[in-house]
């Protein structure tokens, strides 16, 4: 029975780490960060704000980063992935 509990704990721990939180936006004031969090939560995205070095930060699960950035009107490398055209080497 003890071996089964260890396996269960390991599985639960892995599930928690599967979707880490990522920062999607920064806001200078707490009110603006709370507005962003409320907007995301209304759309069903679990979000939270944290105090950063220079202001507030909005964090969401990594699996919903693109959707959160889109809702907040942001773009970024993780949301807009457009391959750059390769030019042939010039002689």
N, C-alpha and C positions, 0 to 999 in steps of 0.2 A: 504493500500500500504506500509506503514511503517513496518508493521509486516512481509511482504514478503521480504523486504530488510534485516531485521535482520536474517531471516532464511537463505537467500542466503549468507550472510557474515559468518554465523556459518558453513555452508557447505563448503565454500571455505577455511576457517581456518582449518577445520578438514582434508581436502584433502592435505593441505600443510604439516600437521603434520604426515600424514600417513607414509611417507617415509623419516625419518630423515637421516642426513648424518653420516657416520661412518668412522673412520680412518682405512685405509687399509695398509698404508706403511709409513715409515719414510725415509728421505734422508738427508745426511749431508749438501748438497749444494742446492742452488736454481735451478741450471742447471739440476741436477739429478731429482729433483721433477718435473720440467717442462717436462723432457723427459718422466717420468711416466704418467703425465697428458695427454701428446700428444698421447702416446700409447693407453691409455684408450679411449680417444675421437675418435681415428681412428676406434675403434671397436664399437662406438656408446654408450659408457658409459659416462654420464656427470660427470666430475671429476674436482676438484679444489685443489690447494695446499694452505696451510696456514703455517705461521711461528709458530713453536712450541718452547718448552723450550730449546731444544738442537739442533734443526735443522729445517728442513721443514717436513711437514706432508701432505700426499695425502688423500683426503676425497672423498667418493662416496656415492650415496644413498644406504641405508641398503638393499634394495631388490636386488642390483647388487653386493653386497660385495663378494660373492663367486666367481663370474665370474671375477671380478677385481683382486682378489688375484691370481686366476689361470693364468690370462694373465701376471701378473707381476712376476710369478714364485714363489709365496709365498704360504705357507700353514698356517694353523692355526686352532684354535678350531672352529671358525665359518665356515670354509670351509671344513675341513676334519673331519667329525664326525664318528668315528669308535667306536662301543661299545666294551668295554674291556670284555674279557671272564671272567666269574665268576668261580672261583675254589671252589669246595666243601670244607666245613670246615674240617680241619684236627683234628683227635682225639688226 
